Amino acid sequence: MMTPDELKAAFVEAGLGRIAQPFSTLCKPCVLVRTHAHPYDTMGVGTSRIGGLPDLPKNIDWPTWREKPLTFLAQFRLADLNRFDCCRVLPSSGHLWFFYDSEQSTWGFDQQDRGSWRVLYADTSEADLRPREVRGLPTYPPCTLTLHDFLSIPGPEHLSVAPLKLTLDEIEQIEEIDRDLREMIESGAHDQGYEPHHQLLGHPREIQGEMQLECQLVSNGIYCGFSSAYEDPARKLLEQGAKDWQLLFQLDTDDDLGMMWGDCGRLYFWVRRQDLAKRVFENAWIVLQCS
């Protein structure tokens, strides 16, 4: 993984000396998640995966919304993540599971959307887990995962970037550096390239702009389906809390998995830092963005 100092040097070389120091300090380490098709029946119980079926403890019910079961997306064995420094904010043991409405009827801009996604956490060993299935519910192809250190760059509309007042040329140069970062990871890892960008923690790869403020407003009852939401008088009281939201998991559109979020979009699971510190995941929020 490129270090912040190496990134700073890359910024200077690209003619971005004006912002090299402050911008490089804003970048965050994260975990890049790669998928590898794998027969479900040969996966070990509790292994980290995207697609297939989840392994759940007996005391956790399959999550539902409006009396319909949610579709399973991914599970992570948290012990697999312990080697990454950025994952110290996560529990060191147990599992995380991610679910979402299979019909994609919610995009996260309405408080009424709450419940159409779920993030579950349990500090249980593999011995307490059992494969779970809901008959008739569509599933995604099962994939095992490899995990890689990565340095994520904040988008130009991120709250921390706004004070830098980036020019259009600077934004384009930063996007080029971001592409170079991905190529460093991808070279030789996949014969035909690797386009989907699944990721844990760090800065999201935004499609339609900044999401922290959206999570803060909508989770507090302000409908964000229209731009007028950001002119709501309550915004002034709420916006300080926007910085509390951090990306938990980003799930990209992936042709190999049959995953299409909107029109070639991404799902972003967000969580408040205070909740993460308390190991509380039921308040996580989702945003679906697409082009």
C-alpha positions in Angstrom: 0.0 0.0 0.0 1.2 3.5 -0.8 2.1 5.5 2.4 0.8 9.0 3.0 4.4 10.3 2.4 4.5 8.5 -0.9 1.1 9.9 -1.8 2.3 13.4 -0.9 5.3 12.9 -3.2 2.9 11.8 -6.0 0.8 14.9 -5.5 3.9 17.2 -5.8 5.0 15.3 -8.9 1.6 15.8 -10.5 1.8 19.6 -9.9 -0.5 19.5 -6.8 2.0 21.0 -4.4 -0.5 23.5 -3.1 -2.6 20.7 -1.6 -0.1 17.9 -1.2 0.4 18.2 2.5 -3.2 18.8 3.7 -4.8 16.3 1.2 -2.4 13.5 1.9 -3.2 13.7 5.6 -6.9 13.4 4.8 -6.5 10.0 3.1 -7.5 7.0 5.1 -6.4 3.3 5.0 -9.1 0.8 4.2 -9.5 -2.8 3.1 -10.0 -3.6 -0.5 -12.2 -6.7 -0.9 -11.8 -9.0 -3.9 -14.2 -11.8 -4.7 -13.4 -15.3 -6.0 -16.1 -17.7 -7.2 -16.3 -20.7 -4.9 -18.8 -23.6 -4.4 -20.9 -22.8 -1.4 -20.9 -26.4 -0.2 -17.1 -26.4 0.2 -17.0 -23.1 2.1 -16.2 -23.5 5.8 -18.8 -22.4 8.3 -18.3 -18.8 9.2 -15.8 -17.9 6.5 -15.9 -14.4 5.1 -17.9 -14.2 1.9 -20.0 -12.2 -0.5 -23.0 -14.0 -1.9 -24.2 -17.5 -1.1 -25.9 -18.1 2.2 -25.1 -16.7 5.7 -24.1 -18.7 8.7 -26.1 -17.4 11.7 -26.4 -18.2 15.4 -29.6 -19.8 16.5 -30.7 -16.8 18.5 -30.6 -14.4 15.4 -33.6 -14.4 13.2 -33.3 -13.8 9.5 -34.1 -10.1 9.1 -37.3 -9.0 7.4 -38.8 -5.8 6.2 -42.5 -5.3 5.6 -43.0 -9.0 6.3 -40.6 -10.0 3.5 -37.1 -11.5 4.1 -34.2 -9.3 3.2 -31.5 -10.6 0.8 -28.2 -11.7 2.2 -25.2 -9.8 0.8 -22.1 -10.5 2.8 -20.6 -11.9 6.0 -17.2 -11.0 7.5 -15.4 -13.1 10.1 -13.8 -10.3 12.1 -10.8 -12.3 13.0 -9.8 -12.1 9.3 -9.6 -8.4 9.6 -7.4 -8.1 12.7 -4.2 -7.8 10.7 -5.3 -4.4 9.3 -4.6 -1.4 11.5 -7.7 0.4 10.2 -9.9 -2.4 11.4 -9.1 -1.8 15.0 -12.3 0.2 15.2 -14.2 -3.0 14.6 -14.8 -5.8 17.1 -11.8 -8.2 17.1 -14.0 -11.3 17.1 -17.4 -12.5 15.9 -19.1 -11.8 12.6 -20.8 -9.0 10.7 -23.6 -9.8 8.3 -25.1 -7.4 5.7 -28.7 -7.6 4.2 -30.7 -5.5 1.9 -34.1 -5.4 0.2 -33.9 -7.6 -2.9 -36.2 -5.3 -4.9 -34.0 -2.2 -4.2 -37.1 -0.2 -3.4 -35.2 2.1 -1.0 -32.1 4.3 -1.6 -31.7 5.7 1.9 -33.0 9.2 1.4 -36.2 8.7 3.4 -36.4 7.9 7.1 -39.2 5.5 6.2 -36.5 3.4 4.4 -35.2 2.3 7.8 -35.4 -1.5 8.1 -34.9 -2.3 4.4 -31.3 -3.1 5.2 -29.7 -4.6 8.2 -26.2 -5.0 9.6 -26.0 -7.7 12.2 -23.2 -8.4 14.6 -22.7 -11.3 17.0 -19.6 -12.2 19.0 -19.9 -15.9 18.3 -17.5 -18.7 17.3 -17.9 -20.9 14.3 -19.2 -23.7 16.5 -22.3 -21.5 17.3 -23.1 -20.8 13.6 -25.3 -22.8 11.3 -26.0 -22.3 7.5 -29.3 -20.5 7.1 -31.6 -20.4 4.1 -35.0 -18.9 3.2 -36.7 -21.0 0.6 -37.6 -19.1 -2.6 -35.4 -16.1 -1.7 -32.9 -15.2 -4.5 -29.2 -15.5 -3.7 -26.1 -14.2 -5.2 -23.3 -16.5 -6.4 -21.0 -17.5 -3.5 -17.5 -16.0 -3.4 -14.6 -16.3 -1.0 -12.6 -13.1 -0.4 -9.1 -11.9 -0.4 -8.4 -8.7 1.6 -5.8 -6.0 0.7 -4.4 -2.9 2.4 -5.5 0.2 0.4 -5.3 3.9 0.8 -8.6 5.7 0.1 -8.8 9.2 -1.2 -11.7 11.5 -0.1 -14.0 12.7 -2.9 -14.0 16.4 -3.9 -17.2 17.0 -2.0 -16.2 15.4 1.2 -16.7 17.6 4.3 -13.0 17.5 5.1 -12.0 18.6 1.5 -14.3 21.6 1.2 -11.8 24.0 2.9 -9.2 23.3 0.3 -11.4 24.8 -2.5 -10.2 22.5 -5.2 -10.1 23.6 -8.8 -11.5 21.4 -11.6 -8.0 20.7 -12.8 -6.9 19.6 -9.3 -9.9 17.3 -9.0 -9.0 15.7 -12.4 -5.4 15.2 -11.2 -6.5 13.7 -8.0 -8.8 11.3 -9.8 -5.8 10.2 -12.0 -3.7 9.5 -8.9 -6.6 7.5 -7.4 -6.7 5.4 -10.6 -3.0 4.8 -10.3 -3.5 3.6 -6.7 -5.9 1.0 -7.8 -3.7 -0.2 -10.6 -0.9 -0.8 -8.1 -3.2 -3.3 -6.3 -4.8 -4.7 -9.4 -1.7 -5.4 -11.5 -1.2 -9.1 -11.8 -4.1 -9.9 -9.5 -6.7 -10.6 -12.1 -6.0 -11.6 -15.7 -8.7 -9.4 -17.2 -8.6 -6.5 -14.8 -10.8 -5.9 -11.8 -13.4 -3.3 -12.0 -15.7 -3.7 -8.9 -14.5 -1.9 -5.9 -15.8 -3.6 -2.7 -14.3 -2.0 0.4 -14.4 -1.9 4.2 -13.9 1.4 6.0 -11.9 4.4 4.7 -13.4 7.0 2.3 -16.0 5.8 -0.2 -15.6 5.9 -3.9 -18.5 8.4 -4.4 -20.6 8.5 -7.5 -23.0 11.3 -6.6 -21.1 13.2 -4.0 -20.8 13.5 -0.3 -22.9 11.2 2.0 -22.1 12.0 5.6 -24.5 15.0 5.8 -27.2 13.0 4.0 -26.9 10.2 6.6 -27.1 12.7 9.4 -30.2 14.5 8.0 -32.2 11.6 6.9 -31.6 9.5 9.9 -32.9 12.4 11.9 -36.1 12.7 9.9 -35.3 15.1 7.1 -36.4 13.7 3.7 -33.4 14.0 1.3 -34.9 13.0 -1.9 -34.8 16.7 -3.1 -32.1 19.3 -2.8 -34.4 21.5 -0.8 -33.7 19.2 2.2 -30.3 20.9 2.6 -32.1 24.2 3.1 -34.2 22.8 6.0 -33.8 25.1 9.1 -33.0 22.0 11.2 -29.8 21.5 9.1 -27.9 24.0 11.2 -28.7 22.0 14.4 -27.8 18.7 12.9 -24.9 19.2 10.5 -22.2 19.1 13.2 -23.1 15.5 13.7 -22.4 14.7 10.0 -18.7 14.2 10.8 -19.7 11.3 13.2 -20.7 9.1 10.2 -18.1 6.8 8.7 -18.2 4.3 5.9 -18.5 0.7 7.1 -18.8 -1.3 3.9 -19.1 -0.4 0.2 -20.5 -3.0 -2.2 -20.1 -2.3 -5.8 -22.0 -3.4 -8.9 -20.4 -6.7 -9.9 -21.3 -8.5 -13.1 -19.7 -11.7 -11.9 -22.0 -11.7 -8.9 -25.1 -10.6 -10.7 -25.2 -7.5 -8.5 -26.5 -4.3 -10.1 -27.3 -1.4 -7.8 -29.5 1.0 -9.6 -27.7 1.9 -12.8 -24.2 0.5 -12.3 -24.2 2.0 -8.8 -22.9 1.2 -5.3 -24.3 0.4 -1.9 -22.7 2.2 1.0 -23.3 1.2 4.6 -22.6 4.0 7.1 -22.3 3.9 10.9 -21.8 6.6 13.5 -18.5 6.4 15.3 -20.2 6.4 18.7 -22.3 3.4 17.7 -19.3 1.6 16.3 -17.4 2.1 19.6 -20.3 0.6 21.4 -20.6 -2.3 18.9 -24.1 -1.1 18.0 -24.9 -1.7 14.3 -28.7 -1.6 14.2 -28.5 2.2 13.5 -26.4 1.8 10.4 -27.6 3.7 7.4 -27.5 2.9 3.7 -27.1 5.1 0.7 -27.4 3.8 -2.9 -25.7 6.0 -5.5 -25.5 5.4 -9.2 -24.6 7.3 -12.4 
